[in-house]
Amino acid sequence: MANLGIGIIGCGNISTSYLRLAPLFKGLEVRGVADINMEAAKARAAEFNTKALSVDDLLAAKDIDIVINLTIPDAHYPISKRILEAGKHAYSEKPLVLTLEQGITLRDLAKAKGLSVGCAPDTFLGGAHQQARAVLDEGRIGTVVAGAAAVQNHGMEAWHPNPDFFFLPGGGPMLDLGPYYVANLINLLGPVKRVGALANMPSATRTIGSGPRTGETVPVKTPTNIHALLEFVNGATVQLSTSWDVWHHRRSHFELYGTEGTLYVPDPNFFGGTVEVAGKDGKVEALAPWDHPFGKVNQSHNGRDLANYRTAGLADMAVNHMAGREHRCSLERTLHGVEVMTACIKSGETGQFITMTTTCTRPEALGIAEAQALLR
Ligand SMILES: NC(=O)c1ccc[n+]([C@@H]2O[C@H](COP(=O)([O-])OP(=O)(O)OC[C@H]3O[C@@H](n4cnc5c(N)ncnc54)[C@H](O)[C@@H]3O)[C@@H](O)[C@H]2O)c1
């Protein structure tokens, strides 16, 4: 396969991961970066030995086929729309868009132009999550009847130097961290039928804890504490808690309860981790990790060994687009995820259960050989 030219719009915090990890994958070549702030683009370009372009020039560049949208959530829709209008494939950081309507516009535009749209998270392609998927598909815990997933902490203002967007509509723990959990629930259980939630916003402001703006307060304009119930099309019922108002807790990240046993899935925010299974006797077995390429430790972060293969979803999109197949981090699945998450927030406001209007299929499992083939 000839290399596809990759451009990146948005040269903030997460862009370093993409610029560092994209070269791991076959067929992807970063050919330029852009940002509304030219200085940010120039700094990243110098750091990673690529070109800094204006957003207009990057969108017009003939050698760029796919543009990765790493802007802030509020800019995801307008920038992805411009990417498609420029005739290029779009791959966005999460959340894909902030409303279902925006996602439908992107879907129609992409279809009309024969372009692919993909969206993070791709962590469900990680070795641990694919191992959990295999355990489930082998029937080891029987039919899933229920589950519980929780991502709870005290938010982003302590570490992110510009945390404003986390506390504005489009942010909050449901749209910021929920995507990892919802994408993995779709990977394991398929589409959602309806949701209901309770939500609130205990603090009106948050105080920045790092960087040049330390001590400055930012307004909170979106719920930061959301506890949802998800009913899946397959009948499973899952409790999903997303909160930035919890200092400490002892809930596990992700558990599925089946007719024959329980599956403990590691944090869907990461590619690796230990999968555990308990049978009817209640004995918990920690499974030896698979020899899956996207579960191998390749990074140390704050003293923690991590497997980080961000961009895997993009590599999968590139390969499958060429072959005319649906890729795993597809627009249909992420759009369904957006509907699930925005409906949880809406249900928190109205107190009503909300039935989904979109659906999707479970992505194909990503086995060891297929994952290996994506790497150089
Ligand atoms: N930081 C992380 O660890 C992390 C992890 C996973 C996903 N994400 C997601 O990645 C996205 C970016 O996060 P970040 O932490 O890098 O944010 P950031 O604020 O550090 O960077 C965003 C960049 O986008 C640029 N930008 C904003 N609007 C733009 C526009 N209209 N046109 C061009 N450039 C524009 C900004 O100037 C900034 O340089 C978010 O959607 C976030 O949810 C971040």
The ligand as an SDF file (V2000), in Angstrom:
LIG
                    3D

 44 48  0  0  0  0  0  0  0  0999 V2000
   -5.0800   15.7380   26.4650 N   0  0  0  0  0  0  0  0  0  0  0  0
   -5.3630   14.4650   26.5100 C   0  0  0  0  0  0  0  0  0  0  0  0
   -4.7520   13.6800   27.2490 O   0  0  0  0  0  0  0  0  0  0  0  0
   -6.4330   13.8850   25.6150 C   0  0  0  0  0  0  0  0  0  0  0  0
   -6.5730   12.5140   25.6170 C   0  0  0  0  0  0  0  0  0  0  0  0
   -7.4930   11.9440   24.7770 C   0  0  0  0  0  0  0  0  0  0  0  0
   -8.2650   12.7370   23.9540 C   0  0  0  0  0  0  0  0  0  0  0  0
   -8.1580   14.0820   23.9790 N   0  0  0  0  0  0  0  0  0  0  0  0
   -9.0390   14.8690   23.1060 C   0  0  0  0  0  0  0  0  0  0  0  0
   -8.2530   15.5200   22.1350 O   0  0  0  0  0  0  0  0  0  0  0  0
   -8.8150   16.8050   21.8240 C   0  0  0  0  0  0  0  0  0  0  0  0
   -7.7580   17.8600   22.0760 C   0  0  0  0  0  0  0  0  0  0  0  0
   -7.3670   17.8110   23.4230 O   0  0  0  0  0  0  0  0  0  0  0  0
   -6.0400   18.5350   23.9110 P   0  0  0  0  0  0  0  0  0  0  0  0
   -5.8620   18.1240   25.3250 O   0  0  0  0  0  0  0  0  0  0  0  0
   -4.9380   18.3060   22.9310 O   0  0  0  0  0  0  0  0  0  0  0  0
   -6.5310   20.0580   23.8630 O   0  0  0  0  0  0  0  0  0  0  0  0
   -5.6160   21.3680   23.8150 P   0  0  0  0  0  0  0  0  0  0  0  0
   -6.4720   22.4860   24.2790 O   0  0  0  0  0  0  0  0  0  0  0  0
   -4.3180   21.1130   24.4870 O   0  0  0  0  0  0  0  0  0  0  0  0
   -5.3080   21.5420   22.2430 O   0  0  0  0  0  0  0  0  0  0  0  0
   -6.2810   21.8770   21.2730 C   0  0  0  0  0  0  0  0  0  0  0  0
   -5.6150   22.6270   20.1450 C   0  0  0  0  0  0  0  0  0  0  0  0
   -6.5810   22.8670   19.1310 O   0  0  0  0  0  0  0  0  0  0  0  0
   -6.4040   24.1970   18.6430 C   0  0  0  0  0  0  0  0  0  0  0  0
   -7.6730   24.6590   18.1040 N   0  0  0  0  0  0  0  0  0  0  0  0
   -8.8190   24.9410   18.7700 C   0  0  0  0  0  0  0  0  0  0  0  0
   -9.7860   25.3170   17.9240 N   0  0  0  0  0  0  0  0  0  0  0  0
   -9.2480   25.2670   16.6750 C   0  0  0  0  0  0  0  0  0  0  0  0
   -9.7470   25.5450   15.3780 C   0  0  0  0  0  0  0  0  0  0  0  0
  -11.0040   25.9590   15.1930 N   0  0  0  0  0  0  0  0  0  0  0  0
   -8.9270   25.3930   14.3230 N   0  0  0  0  0  0  0  0  0  0  0  0
   -7.6430   24.9820   14.4980 C   0  0  0  0  0  0  0  0  0  0  0  0
   -7.1120   24.7080   15.7130 N   0  0  0  0  0  0  0  0  0  0  0  0
   -7.9050   24.8470   16.7880 C   0  0  0  0  0  0  0  0  0  0  0  0
   -5.9720   25.0010   19.8590 C   0  0  0  0  0  0  0  0  0  0  0  0
   -5.2970   26.1880   19.4910 O   0  0  0  0  0  0  0  0  0  0  0  0
   -5.0580   23.9860   20.5800 C   0  0  0  0  0  0  0  0  0  0  0  0
   -3.7100   24.1080   20.1550 O   0  0  0  0  0  0  0  0  0  0  0  0
  -10.0490   16.9520   22.7010 C   0  0  0  0  0  0  0  0  0  0  0  0
  -11.1820   16.6000   21.9760 O   0  0  0  0  0  0  0  0  0  0  0  0
   -9.8160   15.9480   23.8350 C   0  0  0  0  0  0  0  0  0  0  0  0
  -11.0370   15.4310   24.3070 O   0  0  0  0  0  0  0  0  0  0  0  0
   -7.2310   14.6750   24.7770 C   0  0  0  0  0  0  0  0  0  0  0  0
  1  2  1  0
  2  3  2  0
  2  4  1  0
  4  5  1  0
  4 44  2  0
  5  6  2  0
  6  7  1  0
  7  8  2  0
  8  9  1  0
  8 44  1  0
  9 10  1  0
  9 42  1  0
 10 11  1  0
 11 12  1  0
 11 40  1  0
 12 13  1  0
 13 14  1  0
 14 15  2  0
 14 16  1  0
 14 17  1  0
 17 18  1  0
 18 19  2  0
 18 20  1  0
 18 21  1  0
 21 22  1  0
 22 23  1  0
 23 24  1  0
 23 38  1  0
 24 25  1  0
 25 26  1  0
 25 36  1  0
 26 27  1  0
 26 35  1  0
 27 28  2  0
 28 29  1  0
 29 30  1  0
 29 35  2  0
 30 31  1  0
 30 32  2  0
 32 33  1  0
 33 34  2  0
 34 35  1  0
 36 37  1  0
 36 38  1  0
 38 39  1  0
 40 41  1  0
 40 42  1  0
 42 43  1  0
M  CHG  2   8   1  16  -1
M  END
$$$$
